[in-house]
Amino acid sequence: MLKKILRVLVILIVIVVVSVAAWLSYMGFFAKVTVIEKKIGPLTFVYMPFKGDYAKTVPVFEMVRSKLVKEFNVRNVTGMGIYYSDPKTTKTKDLRSDVGCLLERADALRADEIMKKMKVRIMFPKKYCTAEFPMKNQMSIILGIVKVYPEMSRYMKAKGYKMTPAIEIYEKDRIVYAFEIKK
């Protein structure tokens, strides 16, 4: 009887481990993170400043997106956040970020109009250290942070670059992480 229970328990544990490994593989967790230096921009970023827990920025993204859709009939937007504070060294309540949406070129031409009611930042082309992580669902954001940030930090330290605010661009199938290159 005890052997039978142990055998079932072992089988269940194996099933759970294999299932978790398969899920992590699907999510891209075992993929190698490659850091590439490249120019990004120009970007037209419509945003709201946010202070507090980065995990609570989703409603702010939604507010910006909703206002762009309702007031300006903007349909295609890509989420983006600029994260100024390091959560390892800053109290959660003091974390600072700008969160919102990137406008596509056709809508970016209307930036002056949008600027009258919302905050808009034009980000000119600059060179960044970038890496990508697959976007499968909301959990991808957490897994991407766990995988990408340590690799990005190692790369930037090895090159003698200063840590700059983190930019995350949430595209349909991937998250682009970018740190402006500064010596």
Rosetta blueprint (number, residue, H / E / L):
1 M L
2 L H
3 K H
4 K H
5 I H
6 L H
7 R H
8 V H
9 L H
10 V H
11 I H
12 L H
13 I H
14 V H
15 I H
16 V H
17 V H
18 V H
19 S H
20 V H
21 A H
22 A H
23 W H
24 L H
25 S H
26 Y H
27 M H
28 G L
29 F L
30 F L
31 A L
32 K L
33 V L
34 T L
35 V L
36 I E
37 E E
38 K E
39 K E
40 I E
41 G L
42 P L
43 L E
44 T E
45 F E
46 V E
47 Y E
48 M E
49 P E
50 F E
51 K E
52 G L
53 D L
54 Y H
55 A H
56 K H
57 T L
58 V H
59 P H
60 V H
61 F H
62 E H
63 M H
64 V H
65 R H
66 S H
67 K H
68 L H
69 V H
70 K H
71 E H
72 F H
73 N L
74 V L
75 R L
76 N L
77 V E
78 T E
79 G E
80 M E
81 G E
82 I E
83 Y E
84 Y L
85 S L
86 D L
87 P L
88 K L
89 T L
90 T L
91 K L
92 T H
93 K H
94 D H
95 L L
96 R E
97 S E
98 D E
99 V E
100 G E
101 C E
102 L E
103 L E
104 E L
105 R H
106 A H
107 D H
108 A H
109 L L
110 R L
111 A H
112 D H
113 E H
114 I H
115 M H
116 K L
117 K L
118 M L
119 K E
120 V E
121 R E
122 I E
123 M E
124 F L
125 P L
126 K E
127 K E
128 Y E
129 C E
130 T E
131 A E
132 E E
133 F E
134 P E
135 M L
136 K L
137 N L
138 Q L
139 M H
140 S H
141 I H
142 I H
143 L H
144 G H
145 I H
146 V H
147 K H
148 V H
149 Y H
150 P H
151 E H
152 M H
153 S H
154 R H
155 Y H
156 M H
157 K H
158 A H
159 K H
160 G L
161 Y L
162 K L
163 M L
164 T L
165 P L
166 A E
167 I E
168 E E
169 I E
170 Y E
171 E L
172 K L
173 D L
174 R E
175 I E
176 V E
177 Y E
178 A E
179 F E
180 E E
181 I L
182 K L
183 K L
